[in-house]
Amino acid sequence: MRRIVLVLALAFIIAGQFALAEQNTPAPAWPVVTSPTHPDESEWSGSEAPEFSWNPVPGAVKYRFALDSNNDTVPGTSNETDQTAKKYAKTTEGAKWFHIRACDASGYCGETEHYKILIDSSSPGPVQNLFGLSSDESGIQLFWDAPQDVSGIRGYTVYRSVSQKISNRDFLPSD
């Protein structure tokens, strides 16, 4: 009876050490993501078809990925690939994040890399409520309500015409 208890105890110790060694196996490093369609995470792009690539991670046999509007998603098992690139045919405007993590043959996955993209493919609408006032002998001040835009408006270009009116006000060529 002692021998059976000793054998069972030894088996549990060996199994425990194996499980402990398996749990201490380091997970793969995280991939470094780049995007030819969105090379700068802080710049808006008109491309609605984002593309991503990442470096192969030593020890990784698959990568789990996701693209969504959350900055901290951890990809699950529903989207996996053994490739090092992903292309999307079309996505909506706004801020999006591509999430990727490397997984080894045992199913251990490393930390998730999050890559931000900013998509704005539509032009802003026209300004509203445009009016102008003479500011001095050689200038005019223009005022308007700016349209809403996904990415904001960087600036306006104003062209001068001697034959157009602004609201009910006629301006002379000297204005």
Residue frames as qw, qx, qy, qz and C-alpha x, y, z in Angstrom:
[[0.000, 0.885, 0.466, 0.000, 0.00, 0.00, 0.00],
 [0.314, -0.768, 0.114, 0.547, 2.86, 2.35, 0.78],
 [0.414, -0.092, 0.604, 0.674, 4.34, 1.64, -2.61],
 [0.194, 0.648, 0.645, 0.357, 1.09, 2.62, -4.40],
 [0.168, -0.936, -0.231, 0.205, 0.81, 5.85, -2.37],
 [0.427, -0.568, 0.339, 0.616, 4.47, 6.63, -3.09],
 [0.376, 0.188, 0.670, 0.612, 4.01, 5.95, -6.82],
 [0.073, 0.815, 0.541, 0.192, 0.86, 8.11, -6.93],
 [0.289, -0.877, -0.044, 0.382, 2.57, 10.91, -5.00],
 [0.442, -0.328, 0.492, 0.674, 5.56, 10.75, -7.34],
 [0.298, 0.468, 0.676, 0.485, 3.22, 10.82, -10.38],
 [0.051, -0.926, -0.374, 0.017, 1.46, 13.92, -9.03],
 [0.384, -0.729, 0.182, 0.537, 4.79, 15.64, -8.36],
 [0.415, -0.046, 0.615, 0.669, 6.05, 14.88, -11.87],
 [0.173, 0.674, 0.631, 0.344, 2.75, 15.99, -13.42],
 [0.201, -0.923, -0.223, 0.239, 2.80, 19.16, -11.32],
 [0.398, -0.544, 0.349, 0.651, 6.35, 19.96, -12.40],
 [0.347, 0.242, 0.678, 0.601, 5.42, 19.35, -16.04],
 [0.034, 0.835, 0.527, 0.157, 2.35, 21.57, -15.74],
 [0.316, -0.847, -0.019, 0.428, 4.41, 24.21, -13.94],
 [0.420, -0.274, 0.504, 0.703, 7.08, 24.09, -16.63],
 [0.251, 0.495, 0.683, 0.476, 4.39, 24.32, -19.32],
 [0.093, -0.916, -0.388, 0.046, 2.78, 27.35, -17.64],
 [0.368, -0.756, 0.158, 0.518, 6.15, 29.11, -17.36],
 [0.575, 0.251, 0.500, 0.597, 6.77, 28.83, -21.10],
 [0.015, -0.462, -0.018, 0.886, 7.16, 32.42, -22.31],
 [0.537, 0.690, 0.461, -0.152, 4.48, 33.60, -24.70],
 [0.589, 0.377, 0.300, 0.649, 5.60, 34.90, -28.08],
 [0.166, -0.310, -0.060, 0.934, 6.59, 38.55, -28.37],
 [0.413, 0.715, 0.429, -0.367, 4.13, 40.94, -29.98],
 [0.593, 0.417, 0.423, 0.543, 4.25, 41.80, -33.66],
 [0.110, -0.486, 0.028, 0.867, 5.27, 45.24, -34.89],
 [0.454, 0.653, 0.606, 0.018, 2.54, 46.53, -37.22],
 [0.092, -0.318, 0.280, 0.901, 2.93, 48.81, -40.24],
 [0.479, 0.632, 0.587, -0.164, 0.38, 50.03, -42.78],
 [0.356, 0.066, 0.440, 0.822, 1.08, 51.22, -46.33],
 [0.049, -0.660, -0.557, -0.501, -2.40, 52.78, -46.50],
 [0.407, -0.877, -0.109, -0.230, -2.20, 54.46, -43.06],
 [0.705, 0.274, -0.404, 0.515, 1.52, 54.93, -42.34],
 [0.097, 0.266, -0.432, 0.856, 1.07, 57.52, -39.57],
 [0.247, -0.456, -0.837, 0.174, -1.28, 56.70, -36.68],
 [0.077, -0.566, -0.368, 0.733, -1.94, 60.41, -36.05],
 [0.126, 0.277, -0.374, -0.876, -2.79, 61.41, -39.66],
 [0.672, 0.397, 0.418, -0.465, -6.17, 61.10, -41.38],
 [0.154, -0.172, 0.807, 0.544, -6.31, 59.06, -44.58],
 [0.598, 0.246, -0.105, -0.755, -8.94, 58.83, -47.30],
 [0.388, 0.180, -0.877, -0.219, -8.38, 55.10, -47.78],
 [0.752, -0.216, 0.201, -0.589, -11.38, 52.99, -46.72],
 [0.966, 0.123, -0.227, -0.024, -9.49, 49.79, -47.58],
 [0.287, -0.811, 0.500, -0.099, -6.79, 49.54, -44.91],
 [0.877, 0.243, -0.393, 0.130, -3.87, 47.16, -45.23],
 [0.500, -0.757, 0.395, -0.145, -1.61, 45.94, -42.43],
 [0.824, 0.267, -0.466, 0.179, 1.56, 43.88, -42.22],
 [0.566, -0.750, 0.304, -0.157, 3.70, 42.78, -39.29],
 [0.175, 0.598, -0.781, 0.039, 7.01, 41.17, -38.62],
 [0.823, -0.107, -0.549, -0.098, 7.09, 37.38, -38.16],
 [0.476, -0.683, 0.402, -0.381, 7.36, 36.61, -34.46],
 [0.312, 0.343, -0.882, 0.089, 9.80, 33.81, -33.51],
 [0.072, 0.057, 0.923, -0.375, 7.86, 30.81, -32.16],
 [0.515, 0.331, 0.285, -0.738, 4.50, 32.03, -33.44],
 [0.248, 0.122, 0.899, 0.340, 2.46, 29.68, -35.62],
 [0.029, 0.680, 0.640, 0.355, -0.63, 31.88, -35.90],
 [0.070, 0.025, -0.178, 0.981, -1.83, 35.41, -35.30],
 [0.011, -0.676, -0.728, 0.116, -5.18, 36.51, -33.88],
 [0.151, 0.043, 0.137, 0.978, -6.47, 39.83, -35.18],
 [0.071, 0.742, 0.653, -0.136, -9.42, 42.25, -35.09],
 [0.146, 0.204, 0.158, 0.955, -10.34, 45.67, -36.51],
 [0.222, -0.726, -0.650, -0.023, -12.84, 47.76, -34.54],
 [0.003, -0.809, -0.046, -0.586, -13.52, 51.12, -32.89],
 [0.706, -0.708, 0.005, -0.008, -12.11, 50.13, -29.48],
 [0.240, 0.815, -0.499, 0.168, -8.51, 50.91, -28.55],
 [0.262, -0.507, 0.772, -0.279, -7.97, 47.92, -26.23],
 [0.928, 0.088, -0.039, -0.360, -9.60, 44.86, -27.83],
 [0.325, -0.427, 0.840, 0.083, -7.84, 41.54, -27.27],
 [0.612, 0.251, -0.514, -0.546, -8.50, 39.37, -30.35],
 [0.773, -0.148, 0.534, -0.308, -10.16, 36.01, -29.74],
 [0.475, -0.131, 0.823, 0.281, -10.04, 32.83, -31.78],
 [0.588, 0.630, 0.455, -0.223, -12.61, 33.88, -34.41],
 [0.513, 0.846, -0.147, -0.007, -10.01, 35.63, -36.64],
 [0.653, -0.517, 0.473, 0.286, -6.75, 33.72, -37.00],
 [0.702, 0.690, -0.174, -0.036, -4.15, 33.53, -39.74],
 [0.827, -0.284, 0.199, 0.443, -0.68, 32.13, -40.31],
 [0.505, 0.637, 0.165, 0.558, 0.10, 35.03, -42.68],
 [0.419, -0.395, -0.219, 0.788, 1.85, 38.29, -41.77],
 [0.063, 0.015, -0.228, -0.972, -0.50, 40.66, -43.61],
 [0.177, 0.559, 0.783, -0.206, -4.20, 41.54, -43.64],
 [0.037, -0.069, -0.327, -0.942, -6.22, 43.60, -46.13],
 [0.261, 0.511, 0.678, -0.460, -9.76, 44.87, -45.66],
 [0.291, 0.463, 0.623, 0.560, -11.94, 45.62, -48.69],
 [0.112, -0.606, -0.172, -0.768, -13.90, 48.46, -47.08],
 [0.374, -0.416, -0.659, 0.503, -14.47, 49.90, -43.64],
 [0.067, -0.903, -0.401, -0.137, -16.35, 52.89, -42.26],
 [0.235, 0.697, -0.190, 0.650, -15.01, 56.35, -41.48],
 [0.579, -0.773, 0.064, -0.252, -13.65, 57.35, -38.10],
 [0.089, -0.646, 0.732, -0.198, -10.97, 56.17, -35.69],
 [0.969, -0.017, -0.180, -0.170, -10.29, 52.42, -35.80],
 [0.315, -0.655, 0.685, -0.044, -7.74, 50.10, -34.23],
 [0.823, 0.255, -0.497, -0.105, -6.15, 47.00, -35.70],
 [0.601, -0.574, 0.500, -0.243, -5.34, 44.51, -32.94],
 [0.806, 0.344, -0.481, -0.030, -2.91, 41.62, -33.43],
 [0.540, -0.613, 0.550, -0.174, -1.28, 39.04, -31.16],
 [0.483, 0.418, -0.761, -0.111, 1.08, 36.16, -31.88],
 [0.844, -0.297, 0.286, -0.342, 0.30, 32.65, -30.61],
 [0.009, -0.482, 0.869, 0.113, 2.55, 29.60, -30.38],
 [0.491, 0.020, -0.811, -0.316, 1.74, 25.94, -31.12],
 [0.214, -0.218, -0.855, 0.419, 0.60, 25.36, -27.51],
 [0.142, -0.756, -0.575, -0.279, -1.99, 28.12, -27.80],
 [0.396, -0.631, -0.226, 0.628, -0.12, 30.64, -25.65],
 [0.344, 0.786, 0.272, 0.435, -0.49, 34.15, -27.01],
 [0.440, -0.030, -0.203, 0.874, 1.67, 37.19, -26.42],
 [0.034, 0.552, 0.317, -0.771, 0.60, 40.73, -25.69],
 [0.438, 0.717, 0.526, 0.136, -1.73, 42.48, -28.14],
 [0.277, -0.137, 0.202, 0.929, -0.36, 45.20, -30.39],
 [0.238, 0.783, 0.525, -0.231, -2.88, 47.99, -31.15],
 [0.327, -0.018, 0.369, 0.870, -2.41, 50.08, -34.32],
 [0.222, 0.678, 0.420, -0.561, -4.62, 53.16, -34.79],
 [0.271, 0.232, 0.561, 0.747, -5.92, 54.29, -38.17],
 [0.183, 0.555, 0.309, -0.750, -7.96, 57.40, -38.98],
 [0.277, 0.297, 0.754, 0.517, -10.30, 57.25, -41.99],
 [0.246, 0.675, 0.280, -0.636, -12.05, 60.24, -43.56],
 [0.398, 0.122, 0.702, 0.578, -12.98, 59.72, -47.20],
 [0.153, 0.786, 0.562, 0.207, -15.70, 62.34, -47.61],
 [0.250, 0.327, -0.015, 0.911, -15.26, 66.06, -48.24],
 [0.004, -0.419, -0.568, 0.708, -16.82, 68.54, -45.83],
 [0.232, 0.753, 0.599, 0.142, -19.98, 70.29, -46.92],
 [0.249, 0.598, 0.086, 0.757, -20.16, 73.98, -47.83],
 [0.146, -0.106, -0.485, 0.856, -20.00, 76.71, -45.20],
 [0.115, -0.710, -0.672, -0.177, -23.33, 78.14, -44.02],
 [0.231, -0.919, -0.280, 0.154, -24.45, 81.66, -43.07],
 [0.608, 0.060, 0.112, 0.783, -21.62, 83.41, -44.89],
 [0.053, 0.969, 0.231, 0.071, -21.42, 87.19, -44.42],
 [0.649, 0.126, -0.062, 0.748, -18.74, 89.84, -44.67],
 [0.175, -0.949, -0.180, 0.191, -17.84, 93.24, -43.28],
 [0.470, 0.733, -0.205, 0.447, -15.37, 95.82, -44.46],
 [0.746, -0.471, -0.248, 0.399, -12.50, 95.85, -42.00],
 [0.270, -0.648, 0.117, 0.703, -10.47, 98.82, -43.31],
 [0.378, 0.702, -0.201, -0.569, -9.71, 100.47, -46.61],
 [0.380, 0.483, -0.725, -0.310, -8.10, 97.39, -48.09],
 [0.076, 0.097, -0.984, 0.130, -9.73, 94.42, -46.39],
 [0.691, -0.242, -0.261, -0.629, -12.85, 92.47, -45.63],
 [0.255, -0.227, 0.861, -0.376, -13.72, 90.17, -42.73],
 [0.626, -0.050, -0.603, -0.492, -15.65, 87.02, -43.58],
 [0.397, -0.198, 0.723, -0.530, -17.71, 85.01, -41.09],
 [0.689, 0.038, -0.537, -0.485, -19.48, 81.66, -41.48],
 [0.788, -0.308, 0.433, -0.310, -20.67, 78.53, -39.72],
 [0.108, 0.453, -0.860, -0.208, -18.36, 75.62, -40.44],
 [0.842, -0.016, -0.354, -0.406, -19.85, 72.28, -41.54],
 [0.767, -0.431, 0.459, -0.124, -19.43, 69.14, -39.45],
 [0.648, 0.533, -0.540, -0.069, -16.65, 66.80, -40.59],
 [0.947, -0.221, -0.218, 0.075, -15.28, 63.48, -39.29],
 [0.770, -0.016, -0.158, 0.618, -11.66, 64.59, -39.12],
 [0.215, -0.770, -0.102, 0.593, -12.09, 68.31, -38.73],
 [0.544, 0.801, 0.150, 0.202, -11.27, 70.95, -41.29],
 [0.705, -0.147, 0.008, 0.694, -7.65, 71.93, -41.76],
 [0.129, -0.414, 0.053, 0.899, -8.32, 75.27, -43.45],
 [0.475, 0.741, 0.453, -0.143, -10.22, 77.24, -46.02],
 [0.378, -0.010, 0.382, 0.843, -9.18, 78.87, -49.26],
 [0.225, 0.774, 0.383, -0.451, -10.96, 82.15, -50.08],
 [0.426, 0.246, 0.494, 0.717, -11.15, 83.36, -53.67],
 [0.073, 0.544, 0.186, -0.815, -11.98, 86.97, -54.52],
 [0.285, 0.453, 0.691, 0.486, -14.49, 87.85, -57.20],
 [0.026, 0.145, 0.064, -0.987, -15.62, 91.34, -58.18],
 [0.418, -0.123, -0.491, -0.755, -18.94, 90.08, -59.56],
 [0.508, -0.335, -0.794, 0.008, -20.30, 88.08, -56.59],
 [0.385, -0.639, 0.102, -0.658, -22.35, 89.29, -53.62],
 [0.319, -0.026, -0.851, 0.416, -22.00, 88.07, -50.06],
 [0.029, 0.546, 0.706, -0.450, -25.46, 87.99, -48.48],
 [0.247, 0.877, 0.410, 0.038, -27.10, 91.35, -49.35],
 [0.292, -0.821, 0.169, 0.461, -23.84, 93.30, -49.25],
 [0.710, 0.661, -0.005, 0.243, -22.10, 94.55, -52.38],
 [0.592, -0.606, 0.196, 0.494, -18.38, 94.93, -52.02],
 [0.403, 0.880, -0.194, -0.161, -16.34, 97.14, -54.24],
 [0.857, 0.333, -0.262, 0.295, -13.11, 95.84, -55.83],
 [0.162, 0.638, -0.458, 0.598, -11.27, 98.03, -53.31],
 [0.732, -0.514, 0.180, -0.410, -12.86, 96.16, -50.34]]
